[in-house]
Amino acid sequence: DKRRRASGTALPGLWSIAYSLLGSSLSPELEGWLATTYKKVVLWFDPDRTGVTKSRQVFTRFRNRGMDVVNLSGHHPEPGSVPVEEARKIVVGVL
């Protein structure tokens, strides 16, 4: 299963379209897996300085891999504070 390859365990998914980092760190292994598995990614980090800065760094790395990237970070509230259905509509709306 492709979802098990990145970390040896099933990747937590939200509607099979999202992955929670639980912070602002993206491991090289997960980044590589995402880059080889998906053509488009949506970044939605916390709207604080760290989240916005990290999202820009990840955005650049994914773009350098030739991926289509949408960065919602800083334009929406903290992802965990948005009701699930509203978050789903936001993410699906840009996919």
Secondary structure, 3 states (H helix, E strand, C coil): CHHHHCCCCCCCCECCCECCCCCCCCCHHHHHHHHHHCCEEEECCCCCHHHHHHHHHHHHHHHHCCCEEEECCCCCCCHHHCCHHHHHHHHHHHC
